[in-house]
Amino acid sequence: MLFKILGAILVIFSSTMIGFIIAGYYQQRPRTLRNLQQALSMLETEIDYGQTPLPEALKNVSRSCDPEISKFLERVRQLLLSIEGFTAGEAWEKSLREFRSQFPLQESDFEILTSFGKYLGSSDKDDQIRNLKLTLSQLRQQEVLAVEEKQKNEKMWRYLGVLTGLTVVLLLY
């Protein structure tokens, strides 16, 4: 009898945790998109008003943004300054591939970031600023969608985790 109770508690706990983990994704995505927007806004300021070279601008931005984004930007900077001679776009794309699993983003978010990287450092300052503004507006739209998804799905996954565990326990006993 004791093992049945412990098993039931374990099943309910496990399914609840799975539900909370999935719900956490919906909670983290809008925050990550917001942090990316802040970092790109700072990069825009560095390039536009500070007229800072890209490696230095990446360094400055990485010092004052979210740690998750900071590591990504620092990696872009490292690749940009490496002996291998990556272009800014190549460094951005390689870093994006390396950090892909660490960002709770959807494929459409990565497409926007990849598109931004293709033009990074390949044109004059004005084109860079236009590219940044376009990317920022696209990320804002994605954030709005992410917030809507969060409101719709976060609570559902939490309840679903608990209810799945209870259902399994009821079916087994």
MDAnalysis code that builds the backbone (N, CA, C; Angstrom):
import MDAnalysis as mda
import numpy as np

u = mda.Universe.empty(519, n_residues=173, atom_resindex=np.repeat(np.arange(173), 3), trajectory=True)
u.add_TopologyAttr("name", ["N", "CA", "C"] * 173)
u.add_TopologyAttr("resid", np.arange(1, 174))
u.add_TopologyAttr("resname", ["MET", "LEU", "PHE", "LYS", "ILE", "LEU", "GLY", "ALA", "ILE", "LEU", "VAL", "ILE", "PHE", "SER", "SER", "THR", "MET", "ILE", "GLY", "PHE", "ILE", "ILE", "ALA", "GLY", "TYR", "TYR", "GLN", "GLN", "ARG", "PRO", "ARG", "THR", "LEU", "ARG", "ASN", "LEU", "GLN", "GLN", "ALA", "LEU", "SER", "MET", "LEU", "GLU", "THR", "GLU", "ILE", "ASP", "TYR", "GLY", "GLN", "THR", "PRO", "LEU", "PRO", "GLU", "ALA", "LEU", "LYS", "ASN", "VAL", "SER", "ARG", "SER", "CYS", "ASP", "PRO", "GLU", "ILE", "SER", "LYS", "PHE", "LEU", "GLU", "ARG", "VAL", "ARG", "GLN", "LEU", "LEU", "LEU", "SER", "ILE", "GLU", "GLY", "PHE", "THR", "ALA", "GLY", "GLU", "ALA", "TRP", "GLU", "LYS", "SER", "LEU", "ARG", "GLU", "PHE", "ARG", "SER", "GLN", "PHE", "PRO", "LEU", "GLN", "GLU", "SER", "ASP", "PHE", "GLU", "ILE", "LEU", "THR", "SER", "PHE", "GLY", "LYS", "TYR", "LEU", "GLY", "SER", "SER", "ASP", "LYS", "ASP", "ASP", "GLN", "ILE", "ARG", "ASN", "LEU", "LYS", "LEU", "THR", "LEU", "SER", "GLN", "LEU", "ARG", "GLN", "GLN", "GLU", "VAL", "LEU", "ALA", "VAL", "GLU", "GLU", "LYS", "GLN", "LYS", "ASN", "GLU", "LYS", "MET", "TRP", "ARG", "TYR", "LEU", "GLY", "VAL", "LEU", "THR", "GLY", "LEU", "THR", "VAL", "VAL", "LEU", "LEU", "LEU", "TYR"])
u.atoms.positions = np.array([
    [0.824, -1.204, 0.000],
    [0.000, 0.000, 0.000],
    [0.862, 1.261, 0.000],
    [1.925, 1.232, 0.796],
    [2.828, 2.384, 0.880],
    [3.467, 2.669, -0.479],
    [3.836, 1.580, -1.192],
    [4.457, 1.762, -2.501],
    [3.473, 2.340, -3.516],
    [2.226, 1.972, -3.406],
    [1.201, 2.538, -4.291],
    [1.064, 4.038, -4.058],
    [1.045, 4.432, -2.812],
    [0.916, 5.862, -2.480],
    [2.143, 6.627, -2.955],
    [3.330, 6.059, -2.684],
    [4.561, 6.714, -3.148],
    [4.602, 6.789, -4.674],
    [4.179, 5.716, -5.341],
    [4.126, 5.715, -6.804],
    [3.165, 6.765, -7.334],
    [2.008, 6.870, -6.701],
    [1.017, 7.867, -7.120],
    [1.567, 9.277, -6.945],
    [2.210, 9.505, -5.807],
    [2.800, 10.833, -5.556],
    [3.875, 11.128, -6.587],
    [4.704, 10.134, -6.896],
    [5.776, 10.318, -7.876],
    [5.215, 10.620, -9.268],
    [4.179, 9.908, -9.673],
    [3.563, 10.140, -10.990],
    [2.968, 11.546, -11.061],
    [2.237, 11.928, -10.038],
    [1.623, 13.266, -10.027],
    [2.697, 14.342, -10.018],
    [3.726, 14.154, -9.192],
    [4.810, 15.136, -9.117],
    [5.521, 15.262, -10.466],
    [5.842, 14.121, -11.088],
    [6.561, 14.139, -12.371],
    [5.758, 14.835, -13.462],
    [4.505, 14.474, -13.585],
    [3.697, 15.091, -14.643],
    [3.473, 16.577, -14.367],
    [3.345, 16.936, -13.095],
    [3.204, 18.353, -12.744],
    [4.458, 19.120, -13.136],
    [5.625, 18.551, -12.854],
    [6.879, 19.225, -13.198],
    [7.027, 19.374, -14.711],
    [6.638, 18.354, -15.456],
    [6.692, 18.452, -16.920],
    [5.791, 19.588, -17.399],
    [4.604, 19.686, -16.845],
    [3.697, 20.784, -17.194],
    [4.292, 22.143, -16.869],
    [4.949, 22.250, -15.709],
    [5.558, 23.517, -15.319],
    [6.760, 23.861, -16.201],
    [7.510, 22.853, -16.622],
    [8.655, 23.101, -17.514],
    [8.168, 23.639, -18.858],
    [7.137, 23.019, -19.403],
    [6.587, 23.494, -20.680],
    [5.997, 24.891, -20.515],
    [5.310, 25.135, -19.410],
    [4.754, 26.470, -19.141],
    [5.876, 27.495, -19.009],
    [7.010, 27.075, -18.457],
    [8.156, 27.975, -18.310],
    [8.678, 28.475, -19.643],
    [8.612, 27.619, -20.667],
    [9.015, 28.050, -22.004],
    [8.170, 29.233, -22.455],
    [6.865, 29.135, -22.241],
    [5.968, 30.217, -22.654],
    [6.227, 31.488, -21.852],
    [6.752, 31.345, -20.662],
    [7.061, 32.500, -19.826],
    [8.392, 33.137, -20.236],
    [9.356, 32.321, -20.656],
    [10.691, 32.825, -20.973],
    [10.789, 33.475, -22.349],
    [10.023, 32.999, -23.302],
    [10.144, 33.517, -24.672],
    [9.901, 35.021, -24.769],
    [8.806, 35.581, -24.207],
    [8.631, 37.038, -24.303],
    [9.774, 37.806, -23.634],
    [10.272, 37.286, -22.522],
    [11.373, 37.951, -21.812],
    [12.645, 37.953, -22.665],
    [12.932, 36.832, -23.307],
    [14.114, 36.751, -24.161],
    [13.984, 37.686, -25.356],
    [12.810, 37.744, -25.957],
    [12.597, 38.664, -27.082],
    [12.777, 40.114, -26.640],
    [12.275, 40.440, -25.460],
    [12.433, 41.796, -24.917],
    [13.914, 42.108, -24.674],
    [14.645, 41.150, -24.117],
    [16.070, 41.348, -23.863],
    [16.857, 41.508, -25.161],
    [16.478, 40.757, -26.185],
    [17.120, 40.917, -27.490],
    [16.851, 42.308, -28.062],
    [15.624, 42.783, -27.913],
    [15.288, 44.125, -28.389],
    [16.122, 45.183, -27.670],
    [16.267, 45.041, -26.368],
    [17.063, 46.007, -25.605],
    [18.512, 45.992, -26.069],
    [19.056, 44.799, -26.278],
    [20.445, 44.690, -26.720],
    [20.624, 45.300, -28.109],
    [19.694, 45.020, -29.011],
    [19.808, 45.578, -30.362],
    [19.590, 47.090, -30.364],
    [18.751, 47.589, -29.477],
    [18.577, 49.048, -29.350],
    [19.871, 49.698, -28.878],
    [20.524, 49.060, -27.915],
    [21.812, 49.588, -27.445],
    [22.855, 49.530, -28.556],
    [22.829, 48.448, -29.339],
    [23.756, 48.324, -30.461],
    [23.496, 49.423, -31.487],
    [22.230, 49.697, -31.724],
    [21.862, 50.782, -32.641],
    [22.426, 52.114, -32.151],
    [22.293, 52.381, -30.867],
    [22.811, 53.625, -30.292],
    [24.327, 53.691, -30.427],
    [24.990, 52.585, -30.141],
    [26.454, 52.541, -30.251],
    [26.905, 52.830, -31.681],
    [26.218, 52.237, -32.643],
    [26.613, 52.406, -34.041],
    [26.234, 53.786, -34.555],
    [25.017, 54.235, -34.228],
    [24.508, 55.489, -34.779],
    [25.134, 56.712, -34.111],
    [24.987, 56.814, -32.806],
    [25.428, 58.023, -32.117],
    [26.884, 57.946, -31.667],
    [27.298, 56.772, -31.217],
    [28.675, 56.629, -30.759],
    [29.639, 56.401, -31.898],
    [29.113, 56.007, -33.058],
    [29.911, 55.665, -34.228],
    [31.047, 54.717, -33.838],
    [30.686, 53.760, -32.999],
    [31.631, 52.793, -32.473],
    [31.796, 51.647, -33.468],
    [33.032, 51.183, -33.695],
    [33.226, 50.004, -34.546],
    [32.475, 48.800, -33.964],
    [32.057, 47.896, -34.820],
    [31.191, 46.792, -34.407],
    [31.760, 45.953, -33.256],
    [33.028, 45.523, -33.297],
    [33.531, 44.720, -32.169],
    [33.464, 45.474, -30.834],
    [33.795, 46.734, -30.861],
    [33.741, 47.543, -29.644],
    [32.289, 47.764, -29.206],
    [31.413, 47.976, -30.170],
    [29.991, 48.156, -29.854],
    [29.416, 46.887, -29.225],
    [29.781, 45.729, -29.764],
    [29.318, 44.459, -29.195],
    [29.823, 44.285, -27.767],
    [31.055, 44.681, -27.545],
    [31.638, 44.591, -26.195],
    [30.875, 45.490, -25.224],
    [30.624, 46.725, -25.633],
    [29.909, 47.670, -24.769],
    [28.493, 47.195, -24.459],
    [27.812, 46.697, -25.470],
    [26.437, 46.232, -25.274],
    [26.421, 44.990, -24.390],
    [27.361, 44.084, -24.611],
    [27.365, 42.839, -23.833],
    [27.615, 43.095, -22.353],
    [28.257, 44.184, -22.037],
    [28.510, 44.530, -20.630],
    [27.246, 44.979, -19.904],
    [26.288, 45.499, -20.642],
    [25.134, 46.103, -19.970],
    [23.795, 45.450, -20.319],
    [23.826, 44.266, -20.886],
    [22.551, 43.610, -21.192],
    [22.410, 42.317, -20.392],
    [21.302, 41.661, -20.588],
    [20.982, 40.415, -19.904],
    [22.117, 39.397, -20.081],
    [22.471, 38.646, -19.037],
    [23.588, 37.696, -19.125],
    [23.451, 36.673, -20.258],
    [22.244, 36.229, -20.502],
    [21.988, 35.267, -21.573],
    [22.380, 35.865, -22.934],
    [21.967, 37.083, -23.176],
    [22.265, 37.779, -24.431],
    [23.725, 38.215, -24.448],
    [24.239, 38.582, -23.307],
    [25.619, 39.036, -23.187],
    [26.603, 37.973, -23.673],
    [26.390, 36.735, -23.271],
    [27.274, 35.640, -23.700],
    [27.230, 35.470, -25.211],
    [26.039, 35.585, -25.766],
    [25.880, 35.465, -27.213],
    [26.646, 36.574, -27.936],
    [26.457, 37.827, -27.508],
    [27.127, 38.953, -28.158],
    [28.642, 38.879, -27.984],
    [29.081, 38.407, -26.837],
    [30.518, 38.262, -26.597],
    [31.099, 37.200, -27.526],
    [30.330, 36.155, -27.788],
    [30.788, 35.115, -28.716],
    [30.867, 35.668, -30.139],
    [29.902, 36.474, -30.530],
    [29.950, 37.113, -31.852],
    [31.224, 37.947, -31.956],
    [31.500, 38.703, -30.922],
    [32.693, 39.562, -30.894],
    [33.970, 38.731, -30.989],
    [34.035, 37.631, -30.242],
    [35.219, 36.768, -30.274],
    [35.457, 36.216, -31.673],
    [34.402, 35.758, -32.309],
    [34.537, 35.219, -33.663],
    [34.938, 36.306, -34.653],
    [34.407, 37.487, -34.446],
    [34.715, 38.612, -35.332],
    [36.194, 38.987, -35.246],
    [36.752, 38.893, -34.055],
    [38.151, 39.256, -33.839],
    [39.107, 38.077, -34.000],
    [38.583, 36.888, -34.267],
    [39.428, 35.691, -34.338],
    [40.313, 35.711, -35.577],
    [41.306, 34.872, -35.544],
    [42.267, 34.766, -36.645],
    [41.601, 34.195, -37.895],
    [40.537, 33.440, -37.701],
    [39.871, 32.773, -38.819],
    [39.234, 33.752, -39.797],
    [39.088, 34.997, -39.403],
    [38.612, 36.034, -40.306],
    [37.146, 35.951, -40.683],
    [36.301, 35.699, -39.708],
    [34.866, 35.688, -39.975],
    [34.381, 37.098, -40.295],
    [33.440, 37.187, -41.227],
    [32.760, 38.466, -41.421],
    [31.774, 38.626, -40.267],
    [31.211, 39.809, -40.130],
    [30.250, 40.044, -39.047],
    [29.037, 39.127, -39.200],
    [28.569, 38.974, -40.419],
    [27.422, 38.102, -40.670],
    [27.716, 36.647, -40.349],
    [28.906, 36.179, -40.731],
    [29.288, 34.793, -40.435],
    [29.429, 34.573, -38.932],
    [30.039, 35.533, -38.251],
    [30.202, 35.429, -36.797],
    [28.842, 35.394, -36.109],
    [27.925, 36.233, -36.583],
    [26.572, 36.275, -36.007],
    [25.869, 34.926, -36.202],
    [25.921, 34.407, -37.444],
    [25.230, 33.148, -37.743],
    [25.828, 31.972, -36.982],
    [27.149, 31.914, -36.912],
    [27.805, 30.823, -36.181],
    [27.439, 30.880, -34.699],
    [27.451, 32.062, -34.127],
    [27.081, 32.219, -32.716],
    [25.620, 31.859, -32.493],
    [24.782, 32.251, -33.417],
    [23.353, 31.940, -33.308],
    [23.134, 30.426, -33.312],
    [23.870, 29.724, -34.174],
    [23.766, 28.255, -34.194],
    [24.251, 27.656, -32.872],
    [25.340, 28.202, -32.331],
    [25.893, 27.685, -31.077],
    [24.947, 27.912, -29.895],
    [24.265, 29.045, -29.882],
    [23.411, 29.409, -28.749],
    [21.940, 29.046, -28.965],
    [21.641, 28.455, -30.087],
    [20.244, 28.170, -30.439],
    [19.505, 27.394, -29.343],
    [20.148, 26.403, -28.793],
    [19.480, 25.570, -27.782],
    [19.305, 26.296, -26.449],
    [20.025, 27.395, -26.247],
    [19.941, 28.121, -24.980],
    [18.865, 29.206, -24.986],
    [18.379, 29.548, -26.163],
    [17.345, 30.575, -26.270],
    [15.973, 29.915, -26.424],
    [15.004, 30.282, -25.595],
    [13.657, 29.707, -25.722],
    [12.864, 30.430, -26.810],
    [13.320, 30.275, -28.046],
    [12.708, 30.993, -29.160],
    [12.159, 30.008, -30.179],
    [11.262, 30.504, -31.012],
    [10.681, 29.687, -32.069],
    [11.475, 29.883, -33.355],
    [11.183, 29.051, -34.323],
    [11.876, 29.109, -35.606],
    [11.721, 30.484, -36.260],
    [10.544, 31.075, -36.171],
    [10.322, 32.393, -36.783],
    [11.210, 33.461, -36.138],
    [11.472, 33.336, -34.839],
    [12.363, 34.276, -34.154],
    [13.787, 34.127, -34.686],
    [14.210, 32.876, -34.862],
    [15.561, 32.632, -35.368],
    [15.706, 33.097, -36.812],
    [14.643, 33.000, -37.587],
    [14.691, 33.490, -38.967],
    [14.930, 34.995, -38.992],
    [14.286, 35.719, -38.099],
    [14.482, 37.173, -38.010],
    [15.921, 37.480, -37.632],
    [16.442, 36.775, -36.636],
    [17.816, 37.016, -36.183],
    [18.834, 36.611, -37.243],
    [18.563, 35.535, -37.961],
    [19.457, 35.106, -39.034],
    [19.455, 36.129, -40.162],
    [18.285, 36.611, -40.510],
    [18.168, 37.628, -41.554],
    [18.937, 38.892, -41.168],
    [18.822, 39.286, -39.908],
    [19.571, 40.449, -39.424],
    [21.070, 40.222, -39.591],
    [21.530, 39.039, -39.231],
    [22.957, 38.734, -39.290],
    [23.531, 38.764, -40.689],
    [22.714, 38.425, -41.684],
    [23.205, 38.402, -43.064],
    [23.690, 39.771, -43.523],
    [23.080, 40.820, -43.003],
    [23.428, 42.170, -43.448],
    [24.318, 42.907, -42.451],
    [24.611, 42.259, -41.334],
    [25.409, 42.898, -40.294],
    [26.836, 43.133, -40.780],
    [27.256, 44.367, -40.727],
    [28.623, 44.722, -41.083],
    [28.917, 44.728, -42.565],
    [27.903, 44.562, -43.408],
    [28.162, 44.466, -44.846],
    [27.809, 45.737, -45.612],
    [27.389, 46.767, -44.905],
    [27.013, 48.006, -45.592],
    [27.367, 49.203, -44.716],
    [26.978, 50.378, -45.175],
    [27.322, 51.586, -44.422],
    [26.456, 51.727, -43.168],
    [26.773, 52.736, -42.385],
    [26.108, 52.954, -41.101],
    [24.600, 53.115, -41.252],
    [24.166, 53.879, -42.233],
    [22.731, 54.126, -42.413],
    [21.964, 52.839, -42.717],
    [22.551, 51.985, -43.567],
    [21.902, 50.703, -43.862],
    [21.874, 49.804, -42.626],
    [22.933, 49.860, -41.837],
    [22.968, 49.074, -40.598],
    [21.849, 49.515, -39.654],
    [21.654, 50.818, -39.558],
    [20.608, 51.358, -38.682],
    [19.233, 50.937, -39.195],
    [19.030, 50.997, -40.510],
    [17.750, 50.561, -41.085],
    [17.509, 49.073, -40.803],
    [18.562, 48.284, -40.951],
    [18.461, 46.851, -40.678],
    [18.118, 46.601, -39.203],
    [18.741, 47.354, -38.315],
    [18.449, 47.233, -36.881],
    [17.005, 47.620, -36.576],
    [16.546, 48.716, -37.160],
    [15.167, 49.165, -36.924],
    [14.152, 48.136, -37.434],
    [14.416, 47.578, -38.600],
    [13.537, 46.551, -39.156],
    [13.501, 45.326, -38.236],
    [14.672, 44.893, -37.809],
    [14.749, 43.730, -36.923],
    [14.041, 44.003, -35.605],
    [14.219, 45.197, -35.067],
    [13.551, 45.556, -33.812],
    [12.033, 45.526, -33.965],
    [11.528, 46.045, -35.082],
    [10.070, 46.036, -35.267],
    [9.555, 44.602, -35.431],
    [10.314, 43.756, -36.112],
    [9.903, 42.360, -36.259],
    [9.930, 41.633, -34.911],
    [10.945, 41.919, -34.103],
    [11.020, 41.294, -32.777],
    [9.895, 41.784, -31.869],
    [9.500, 43.055, -32.025],
    [8.361, 43.572, -31.245],
    [7.084, 42.807, -31.590],
    [6.888, 42.571, -32.893],
    [5.715, 41.806, -33.323],
    [5.751, 40.386, -32.757],
    [6.928, 39.788, -32.775],
    [7.072, 38.444, -32.222],
    [6.809, 38.438, -30.717],
    [7.231, 39.501, -30.040],
    [6.988, 39.588, -28.600],
    [5.493, 39.666, -28.302],
    [4.772, 40.446, -29.097],
    [3.316, 40.548, -28.911],
    [2.676, 39.167, -29.075],
    [3.094, 38.441, -30.109],
    [2.568, 37.090, -30.322],
    [2.954, 36.159, -29.172],
    [4.181, 36.312, -28.683],
    [4.654, 35.463, -27.581],
    [3.868, 35.722, -26.306],
    [3.536, 36.984, -26.049],
    [2.740, 37.318, -24.861],
    [1.341, 36.717, -24.990],
    [0.766, 36.795, -26.191],
    [-0.552, 36.190, -26.412],
    [-0.502, 34.677, -26.191],
    [0.545, 34.043, -26.727],
    [0.704, 32.596, -26.525],
    [0.881, 32.268, -25.051],
    [1.637, 33.104, -24.367],
    [1.869, 32.884, -22.935],
    [0.552, 32.924, -22.171],
    [-0.248, 33.945, -22.440],
    [-1.522, 34.081, -21.736],
    [-2.453, 32.907, -22.038],
    [-2.356, 32.408, -23.248],
    [-3.243, 31.327, -23.663],
    [-2.762, 29.961, -23.154],
    [-1.456, 29.728, -23.172],
    [-0.941, 28.375, -22.954],
    [-0.288, 28.106, -21.603],
    [0.225, 29.126, -20.943],
    [0.991, 28.890, -19.719],
    [0.158, 28.188, -18.645],
    [-0.982, 28.738, -18.340],
    [-1.839, 28.161, -17.300],
    [-2.358, 26.784, -17.734],
    [-2.665, 26.662, -19.024],
    [-3.173, 25.394, -19.530],
    [-2.165, 24.264, -19.293],
    [-0.876, 24.514, -19.589],
    [0.134, 23.474, -19.418],
    [0.337, 23.118, -17.951],
    [0.233, 24.098, -17.084],
    [0.358, 23.794, -15.651],
    [-0.774, 22.875, -15.203],
    [-1.996, 23.236, -15.557],
    [-3.143, 22.401, -15.192],
    [-3.072, 21.035, -15.870],
    [-2.648, 21.038, -17.123],
    [-2.568, 19.786, -17.869],
    [-1.581, 18.821, -17.223],
    [-0.473, 19.342, -16.728],
    [0.500, 18.491, -16.046],
    [-0.088, 17.823, -14.817],
    [-0.758, 18.609, -13.997],
    [-1.380, 18.070, -12.779],
    [-2.478, 17.074, -13.140],
    [-3.345, 17.472, -14.067],
    [-4.473, 16.608, -14.428],
    [-4.024, 15.313, -15.102],
    [-2.960, 15.369, -15.879],
    [-2.433, 14.154, -16.501],
    [-1.945, 13.187, -15.430],
    [-1.227, 13.721, -14.459],
    [-0.761, 12.878, -13.360],
    [-1.907, 12.244, -12.597],
    [-2.921, 13.039, -12.295],
    [-4.092, 12.507, -11.581],
    [-4.809, 11.441, -12.412],
    [-4.915, 11.679, -13.718],
    [-5.574, 10.717, -14.602],
    [-4.808, 9.398, -14.641],
    [-3.498, 9.480, -14.768],
    [-2.680, 8.263, -14.795],
    [-2.835, 7.494, -13.484],
    [-2.798, 8.210, -12.375],
    [-2.959, 7.557, -11.069],
    [-4.327, 6.892, -10.976],
    [-5.370, 7.576, -11.406],
    [-6.715, 6.992, -11.348],
    [-6.837, 5.763, -12.248],
    [-6.193, 5.808, -13.422],
    [-6.255, 4.666, -14.331],
    [-5.466, 3.468, -13.802],
    [-4.376, 3.747, -13.105],
    [-3.551, 2.656, -12.583],
    [-4.132, 2.029, -11.322],
    [-4.882, 2.802, -10.557],
    [-5.366, 2.288, -9.261],
    [-6.829, 2.160, -9.299],
])
